[in-house]
């Protein structure tokens, strides 16, 4: 190529090297600055950013532990519930004299000593739907306070109604004791639910447990 051709090539090579050495850092700096200012604006805290709002899922990923505040502001965990069957819970309640306010004791499926109360743990067996089997109505849906319209003329919606028994002639009169006077084995409630298995109506016999539903109730005894 001759002397002048070689010199031109050397000059071009030097020029490209200078462009790469000095131009590449400048290009990178401009590129990074463009990304930053385009997304965050000119504030260091990105307060002028035009980014979409952060969306949060309505269901928490972690279920928070619920605590109760005890004496002197000490935070203590809520007492754990016990795993028990309907038969065990009802048997323990009736055999304890079916108290309305005072707690009664029972042994749960894991062998732990537990306590429960009528309102919090026993009454839901009669008033909660979808409990005895999937899709079941509550007992109190048919055994209502209006005795003339109640199934078996019996009210299972309250403590007073349960104690008033079945086949009542009116709302002012008691009927047949369904709790056996505290003798669970001979009680009508035990007979209907667990021995004859006549209730609840419509239950699928093939999947209905002998001891009724298993659920969490009461709490570990201190």
C-alpha positions as CSV (number, residue, x, y, z in Angstrom):
1,X,0.0,0.0,0.0
2,X,3.0,2.3,0.3
3,X,4.2,4.6,2.9
4,X,1.2,6.9,3.0
5,X,-1.3,4.0,3.1
6,X,0.5,2.5,6.2
7,X,0.5,5.8,7.9
8,X,-3.2,6.3,7.4
9,X,-4.0,2.9,8.8
10,X,-1.9,3.7,11.9
11,X,-3.8,6.9,12.4
12,X,-7.1,5.2,12.0
13,X,-6.1,2.6,14.5
14,X,-5.0,5.2,17.0
15,X,-8.3,7.1,16.5
16,X,-10.4,4.1,17.2
17,X,-8.4,3.2,20.3
18,X,-8.9,6.8,21.6
19,X,-12.6,6.5,20.9
20,X,-12.8,3.2,22.8
21,X,-10.7,4.3,25.7
22,X,-12.5,7.7,26.3
23,X,-15.8,7.2,24.6
24,X,-16.9,3.9,26.1
25,X,-16.9,5.2,29.8
26,X,-18.7,8.3,28.6
27,X,-21.3,6.1,26.8
28,X,-21.8,3.9,29.9
29,X,-22.2,6.9,32.2
30,X,-24.8,8.4,29.9
31,X,-26.6,5.1,29.6
32,X,-26.8,4.7,33.4
33,X,-27.8,8.3,33.9
34,X,-30.6,7.9,31.4
35,X,-31.9,4.8,33.2
36,X,-31.8,6.5,36.6
37,X,-33.4,9.9,35.6
38,X,-36.0,8.3,33.4
39,X,-37.3,6.1,36.2
40,X,-36.6,8.1,39.3
41,X,-36.6,11.7,38.1
42,X,-34.2,14.2,39.6
43,X,-34.7,13.3,43.3
44,X,-32.4,10.9,45.1
45,X,-35.4,9.2,46.8
46,X,-37.2,8.5,43.5
47,X,-40.2,10.5,44.7
48,X,-40.8,11.7,41.1
49,X,-40.7,8.3,39.7
50,X,-43.5,7.4,37.3
51,X,-43.5,3.7,38.2
52,X,-46.8,1.9,38.7
53,X,-48.0,1.4,42.3
54,X,-46.9,-1.8,44.1
55,X,-49.7,-4.2,44.3
56,X,-50.1,-6.4,47.4
57,X,-51.9,-9.7,47.6
58,X,-55.1,-9.7,49.8
59,X,-54.0,-12.9,51.5
60,X,-51.0,-12.7,53.7
61,X,-48.1,-15.0,52.9
62,X,-47.4,-15.5,56.6
63,X,-50.2,-15.9,59.1
64,X,-49.5,-13.6,62.1
65,X,-49.4,-15.2,65.5
66,X,-52.0,-13.7,67.8
67,X,-51.0,-12.7,71.3
68,X,-52.8,-11.6,74.3
69,X,-51.5,-9.1,76.9
70,X,-51.2,-10.4,80.4
71,X,-50.2,-8.9,83.7
72,X,-47.8,-6.0,83.6
73,X,-48.1,-5.7,79.8
74,X,-46.4,-9.1,79.2
75,X,-47.3,-10.5,75.9
76,X,-48.2,-14.2,76.0
77,X,-49.3,-16.5,73.1
78,X,-52.9,-17.4,72.9
79,X,-53.6,-20.9,74.4
80,X,-53.5,-23.7,71.9
81,X,-56.8,-25.4,71.1
82,X,-57.3,-29.1,71.5
83,X,-58.2,-31.7,68.8
84,X,-61.4,-33.5,69.8
85,X,-64.4,-35.4,68.3
86,X,-68.0,-34.3,68.8
87,X,-68.7,-37.5,70.8
88,X,-65.9,-36.9,73.2
89,X,-66.8,-33.2,73.8
90,X,-70.5,-33.8,74.3
91,X,-69.9,-36.8,76.5
92,X,-67.5,-34.8,78.7
93,X,-70.0,-31.9,78.9
94,X,-73.0,-34.0,79.8
95,X,-71.1,-36.2,82.3
96,X,-69.8,-33.0,84.0
97,X,-73.4,-31.9,84.7
98,X,-73.7,-29.9,81.5
99,X,-72.5,-26.6,83.0
100,X,-73.5,-23.4,81.2
101,X,-70.8,-21.0,82.5
102,X,-68.1,-23.1,84.2
103,X,-65.4,-24.9,82.2
104,X,-65.4,-28.7,82.0
105,X,-62.5,-31.1,81.4
106,X,-61.9,-33.6,78.6
107,X,-59.1,-35.5,77.1
108,X,-58.3,-34.7,73.4
109,X,-57.3,-37.1,70.7
110,X,-53.6,-36.6,71.5
111,X,-54.1,-37.5,75.2
112,X,-53.8,-34.0,76.4
113,X,-55.9,-32.7,79.4
114,X,-58.1,-29.8,78.1
115,X,-60.9,-27.5,79.2
116,X,-63.8,-26.2,77.3
117,X,-67.0,-24.1,77.9
118,X,-70.5,-24.5,76.6
119,X,-70.9,-21.3,74.7
120,X,-67.5,-21.3,73.0
121,X,-67.2,-25.0,72.3
122,X,-70.4,-27.1,72.7
123,X,-73.1,-24.8,71.3
124,X,-71.3,-24.5,67.9
125,X,-72.0,-28.3,67.5
126,X,-75.7,-27.4,67.3
127,X,-75.6,-24.0,65.6
128,X,-72.7,-24.2,63.0
129,X,-73.4,-25.5,59.6
130,X,-71.0,-27.5,57.4
131,X,-69.7,-29.2,60.6
132,X,-71.1,-32.7,61.0
133,X,-70.4,-33.4,57.3
134,X,-69.6,-31.4,54.2
135,X,-72.6,-29.3,53.3
136,X,-74.6,-30.1,56.4
137,X,-77.1,-27.7,57.9
138,X,-76.8,-26.8,61.5
139,X,-79.0,-28.7,64.0
140,X,-80.6,-25.4,65.0
141,X,-81.8,-24.9,61.5
142,X,-84.6,-27.4,62.1
143,X,-84.7,-27.5,65.9
144,X,-85.7,-23.8,66.3
145,X,-87.1,-21.8,69.3
146,X,-90.6,-21.8,67.7
147,X,-91.7,-25.1,69.2
148,X,-94.8,-25.5,67.0
149,X,-92.6,-25.5,63.9
150,X,-89.5,-27.1,65.4
151,X,-88.4,-30.7,64.4
152,X,-89.2,-33.1,67.3
153,X,-90.6,-30.0,69.0
154,X,-87.1,-29.3,70.3
155,X,-85.0,-26.2,70.4
156,X,-81.2,-26.7,70.0
157,X,-80.3,-23.0,69.4
158,X,-79.5,-22.2,73.1
159,X,-78.6,-23.6,76.5
160,X,-82.2,-23.2,77.8
161,X,-83.6,-24.8,74.7
162,X,-81.4,-27.8,74.9
163,X,-82.2,-28.3,78.6
164,X,-85.9,-28.0,77.8
165,X,-85.7,-31.3,75.9
166,X,-87.8,-32.7,73.1
167,X,-91.5,-33.3,72.3
168,X,-92.5,-30.2,74.2
169,X,-96.2,-29.3,74.2
170,X,-95.4,-25.6,74.2
171,X,-92.6,-23.1,74.6
172,X,-93.4,-22.8,78.3
173,X,-93.2,-26.5,79.0
174,X,-90.3,-28.9,79.2
175,X,-90.3,-32.1,77.3
176,X,-88.2,-35.3,77.3
177,X,-84.7,-34.8,78.9
178,X,-82.2,-35.4,76.0
179,X,-79.2,-35.3,78.3
180,X,-80.1,-38.2,80.5
181,X,-79.8,-36.2,83.7
182,X,-76.0,-36.3,83.3
183,X,-75.8,-39.9,82.3
184,X,-74.3,-39.7,78.8
185,X,-74.5,-43.3,77.9
186,X,-78.2,-43.5,78.5
187,X,-79.0,-40.0,77.1
188,X,-81.3,-39.5,74.1
189,X,-78.6,-37.3,72.5
190,X,-76.1,-40.1,72.6
191,X,-78.7,-42.6,71.3
192,X,-79.8,-40.5,68.4
193,X,-76.3,-39.2,67.3
194,X,-73.9,-42.0,68.0
195,X,-75.6,-45.3,68.8
196,X,-78.6,-45.3,66.4
197,X,-76.9,-42.7,64.1
198,X,-80.3,-41.3,63.1
199,X,-79.0,-37.7,63.2
200,X,-78.1,-35.4,61.6
201,X,-80.6,-36.1,58.9
202,X,-79.2,-36.7,55.4
203,X,-75.7,-37.5,56.6
204,X,-73.8,-39.8,54.2
205,X,-73.4,-43.0,56.2
206,X,-70.4,-44.2,54.2
207,X,-68.2,-41.3,55.3
208,X,-69.8,-40.2,58.6
209,X,-67.3,-41.0,61.4
210,X,-68.6,-43.0,64.3
211,X,-67.6,-40.3,66.8
212,X,-68.8,-37.4,64.7
213,X,-66.7,-34.5,63.4
214,X,-63.2,-33.9,64.6
215,X,-62.3,-30.2,65.2
216,X,-60.4,-27.8,67.4
217,X,-62.0,-26.8,70.6
218,X,-61.2,-25.7,74.2
219,X,-57.7,-25.2,75.3
220,X,-54.9,-27.1,77.1
221,X,-55.6,-27.2,80.9
222,X,-53.1,-25.0,82.8
